[in-house]
Amino acid sequence: MPSYKRLEVHTKTTDFRAATCLVEEPELPKASANSVVVKNHYVGINATDVNVTDGAYTGSLPPPFGCGLDAVGVVLDVGEGVTDVKVGDAIAYRKLGAFAEYNEVDMAMVVKVPAPTPDALPLIICGSSASIALEQVGELKSNETVLVTAAAGGTGQFVVQLAKLAGNHVFCFSVRYIDVT
């Protein structure tokens, strides 16, 4: 059986290079019930990755543990009870430990995508964060005015587009370029 590599946190610190090391696993993961095994094509690099390596998102979980939060790839194996995807389907997913050549992923974290391209990666963290912020926290409706203070960032770009799609007037600004005092 072939081996594979994954990135693992061995020391909690915001220095990503010092926190991580490449580990070779002797066997590919196997799909358990309600999970799939995916061959990653792309992984998402996010500013929040240092929150993983310094323990802010992992709490008392002791090293070593996998790092990375999202990836896109192709399903290699499906576990018992999986009916939404089949071998060969492209998926995007969120999972602690996404920085790996192969991963076993619970179907609750999987979204089927048309192709395993990097275009799907921003949807997992940035797109879902924008959607939750607008719909659940902001209780967004139509014909409102929406101010986006970080419109150039990953999540901000989605906030602008989703607010516009909902029929709102959107204002964007950056304190870096505009005097707001």
N, C-alpha and C positions, 0 to 999 in steps of 0.2 A: 504494500500500500504506500502511496506517495506521502511525503512529508509536506509541511507548509510552514510559512513564517507569519508571525504576528508581532505587533509592538506592544510591549508590556511596561507598566509603571512599576519601578522597583524602589523609588525613593520619592516621597511627597515633597514637591517643590514647584515653584512657578517657572523654574528653568527647565523647559521641556526636554532639551538634550540631556541634561543631567538626570532627569526623572525617569527617562525611558531607555529601554534596550530592546533589540531585536531578538526574538526567541524562535527557535525552530521546534515545531511540534512533530512527533514521529508519525502520526496518523491523521488523516482528514477527520473532521467531526462527522457524527452520524445523526440523522434526523430522528428525533424522538417524537412522541405523539404531539400533534398540533404544532409542529415546527417544520422548518425546511433547512436544508444546507444550501448556502449560496456561495458561488465563486465571485468574489468582488472584482468589479472592473474599475470602479472609482470610489474613493473615500472622501468625505467632506472635511476640509481643514477649517476650523472655526476658532474665533477668538476665545471661545469658552473652553477650548481644549486645555488651557492652563488651569482652569478651574477643576478639571478632572485630575490633572497631574498633581495639584497641590492639595487635593482632598476636599475641596469645597462642595463638590457634587457627589462625593463618595462617602462622606461622613467618616464613620469609624472603620470602614472597610480597610483592612491592612494590606499593604503591598505584599506580593505582586498581584496586580489585576490588569486587565486589558484596558486600553485607552482608545479614544476615538468614539464618536457618537452616531455617525450616519454613513451609509454607503449605498451603492447601486451595483447590482450584479445580476447573474443568471442562476436560476434554481438548478441544482444538481441532483437533489434528492428530496423527497417529501415524506413526512412521517404519517403515521396512522391518523385518520381524521381530517387530513388536509384536503379540501375540495376546491378552494378558491384559486389555486395556482397548480401548475404541473411542471415537470422537468422541462427546462428550456425557456420558461417564462422569465421576462425581465422584471426585477423588483427593486424597490428602494426600501430602506428600513432604517430604524433607529435602534441602537443597542450599544451599551457600554462595552467596549472591546471591538468596535467596528474596524479598527486599523489592523486588518488581517487579510491574508489572501483568501481564506475560506472562513465561514462562520455558520454556526447553527443559530437560527433566529426563530423565536416564537411568532406564530402567525398574527398575534395581536399587534405586532410592531411592523408588519409588512404591508406595503402598498404596491400593487401591480402597476407597472409603467410600460409605455409602448416599446421602449428600447433601453438598453443599459448605457445611457449617455450621461455625461456630467450635468446636463441641463436639469435633471430631476433632483440633484442634491440640495439646492437651496430650498426646495419645497419642504423637506423633512423638518428642519429646525426653524429656519427663518419664516417660511410660509405658514407653518402651523402656529408659530408664535404670533404672527400678525393676525391670523384668523381668530385665534382665541382672544387676543387683546381687544379686537374690534367687536366681535360678536358677543362674547361672554362677559368681558369686563366693561367695555365701553357701551354695550347694548346699542350698537350702531343701527340707525334707521336711514331712510332716504331723505333728501332735501335738507341736510344739515351742513354745517361748516365744521370741517375737521382740520385741526392743526397738527402737523407732523414735524417734530423737532429733530429727527434724525433720518430724514428722507433719503439720504445718500447711502445709508448703511444697508446691510443685508435685509434685516427685518423691515426697516423703514420703506424700502422700495416696494415691498409687498403691501404695507399699510396704505401707501399712496394709491396703488392700483386697485386694491380691494375697496377702498373708500370711494374711489371714482366709479367703479363698477356698480356700487350700491346707489349711485345717483347723488353723490355729495359734492360740495365745493371744497376743494382741498388747498390749504396753504402749507407751504414748506419753508423752513428757514434753518439756518445754521449760525450759531453764535460765532463761529470762526470767521464768517464773511459779512455778517450784518450786525450793526450796532443795535442791540435790543434793550439798551438801558434807557 
